[in-house]
């Protein structure tokens, strides 16, 4: 009987150690690496022994909190938790994030698969800064996706979110604040990493851009989160009609 109890205890301890290790690994495994742009409206430090920074950002220019999920005229679902966007920081980022309250800024973050930390959110801010000058390159275009497209078009607005998602197969996703300001947002995808990096530069500047895209519709065969695939981005010149 003592031998049985001994091995039962060994199995339980091993299972607990392995399970704890798996949970810790999942808590450090990032689901996406991305950027957001807007006004930091709130930041606070929480906790006595272990302190975390918790903040909020209103995305883009002159937007307001979204109180409920809504569908666009094209059927895209915009979740209420998109705006304001809540984020967390470690101790090293608290000073920088706190200094940006009331300013238009960009944040670089990781989103984790599992949050078992003391953070309030899945998003951990890694870096941040005030908006920077626009890219020296005024536009970038890649080969139009080869697909039987449902439609194609062009939109104007500000890129307020850009994220690289996935571990084995990567996808690149954008969120465009339509027009010059407001609460209309359009999710888009990018099939080229270079174009995605250019989108991040545009996001960090907060500048108006135009994006050209194709709508792959139900014939989409990739892992992108949307059927709208961007193949060209161009800055809107200062002083040009908006």
N, C-alpha and C positions, 0 to 999 in steps of 0.2 A: 504493500500500500504506500509506504514512504517513497519507494522508487517511482511509483505512478505519479504521486503528488509532486515529486521533484521534477519530473519531465513535463508535467502540466505547467508548472511554474516557469520552466525554461522556455516552453513554447509561447506562453503568454507574454513573457518579457521580450522574447525575440520579435513577436508580432507587434508589440507596442513600439519597440525601437524601429523596426522596419516601417511601420505605419507612420510614426513621427517623422522619419526621414523622408518618406514620400510626400507628406504634407508640407514639410519645410521646402522640399525641392519644387513643389507646385507653387508655393507662395513666392518663390524667387524666379519662376519661369514666366517671362513676359509674353503676353498674348499679342501686344502691339507696341510699337515704338512710334511716337508721333509728336505733333506740334499743335498748339491752339493759339489763336490771336484774338485779343479783345481788351476790355478794360477790367483790371483786377479791382473788384468792388469790396472784397472782404478778406481778412486774414487774421487768424488767431492761433495762439499756442495753447495746446491742451495737454493735461497730464501733470502729475506730481513727480513720480519717479522716472517714468519714461514719457518724454514730451514729444508730441508730433505737431506739425504745422498743418492747419486746415484752411483752405481758401476757396474763393469763388471768383469766376470770371464771366462777365457778360460778353458773348462772342460778337466780334465784328464792330460795326459802328452804329451807335444809337439804337441798339436793340433793347428789348425788355424781357422779363421772365416769361417763359412759356408755362402756362398753368395746366395744360393737358395735352396728351398726344393728339396730333392732327394729321390728316391726309391731304396732300397737295392735289391739285386738279389732275395730275398725271398718276396718282395712286401711290406716291412715295409717302412713307410713314415717317414723320418727324417726332421723336420722343420728347416728352416734357423735360426729361433730365439733360437734354442737349444744352439748354440755356435757362438759368446760368449753369455753367459747367463747374463741378466741384472737384477739387484736387487736394492732395496731401503732400507734405514734404518731410524730409528728415531734418536733423538739427543743422546740417551744413547749409541748407537752402533757406532757412527761416528768415535770416536777415535780408537776403536778396529779395525773396518773395514779399516780405512785409514792406519793403521800401517802394514797391511798385503799386501799392493800393492807391486808387484814384488816377492811375496812368494807363495809357494804352500800351500794351506789351505783348510779347510772345512767350510761351512756355514750352519747353521740351520735356516730355514725360515718357515713362514706361507704364503700360497697363498690364497688371498681373492676372494670371489665371485664377488665383485663389488668394483671398486676403485673410490671413490669420494673424496679422500683426495688430498693433495698436492704432493703425491708421483708420480714418473714417471711410476712405474710398479705396478703389482698386488702382487709382492713378497716383503715381509718385513723381513729382516734378524733379527733374534732374538739373535743369538750367533755365534761365529766364533773362529777359532783357527788354529795354524799351525798343519801340519800333525803329528799324534801321532804314537807311536810304534805299531806294529801289535798286534792283539789279542793274548792272551796266548793260547787260544784254536785254534788249527791249522785247524780244519775243523768242519763242522756241517752238518748233514743229517737228514731229516725227511722222513716220509713214502711217497713213490712215489704216486702221485695222481692216484686215481682209475678212469680211463677213457679209452674209446676206442681211443687210441692215433694214430695220423697220423704218427708221428715219434718221436724219442728221440735222444738226443745228448749231447755233452759237448763243452763248449767254454772257451777260456782263454782271460783275459783282466783285466781292472780295473773298479770297480764300481764307476761311476762318479755322479750318481743321485739315490736317494732312497726316495720315498714319500708314505705316508699313505693318501688315498683319501676316500672321502665319509663321511657322517654324520650318516646315519642310518645303511647302510651296508658298511663296510670298505673293501678296496682292497689295496694291497701293490705292488708298482710298482718300477722297477729298470731300469737303463740305464747302459749298459756295453760298455766301450771303448774297441773295439776289438784289440787284440795284445798288444804290448808293448807301442805303441804311435800312433798318427794319427787321422784321421777324420772319421773312420768307427765306427758307434755306433749301438748297438742292444738293442731294448726295450724288457724287460722281466717282468714277474709277479711272485709273491710269494704268496703261499696259507697259509703260517704259520707265525704268528707274531714273534715267537722266532727266526726263520730263518731270517726274515726281520731285527730284531735287530742285529743279527750277521753280516748281510750285511752292516749295518750302521757302525759297528766297523771296518770292512774291508775298507769301504769308507774313514773313518777318517784317516786311516793309509796310504792310497794311494798305497797299495800293490797289486801286481798281484794276481789274483785268477783264479781258474777254477770253472765253474758252470755246474751242470748237470740239464737237463730240459727235459720235455716232451712237444711235440707240439700237442695240442688238436684239431687243425684244425677247420673245420666248425662245429664240434660236441661240441664245447665249450658251456657250459650251465651256467657259472658263470658270474659275473660282472667284471672280470679282463679286463684290457684294451688290453691285448695281449693274444694269445693262447699259448704262451711259458711259462710254469709254472716251476719255479726252485724248486728243492727239495734237492739239495746238493751244498754246497760252500766249497772250500778248498783253503788255502793259497798256493802260489807257493813258495817253499823254496828258500832262498837266495843262489845264486851260482848254482841253478839248471838250466838246459838248458831252454831257453825261446822260 
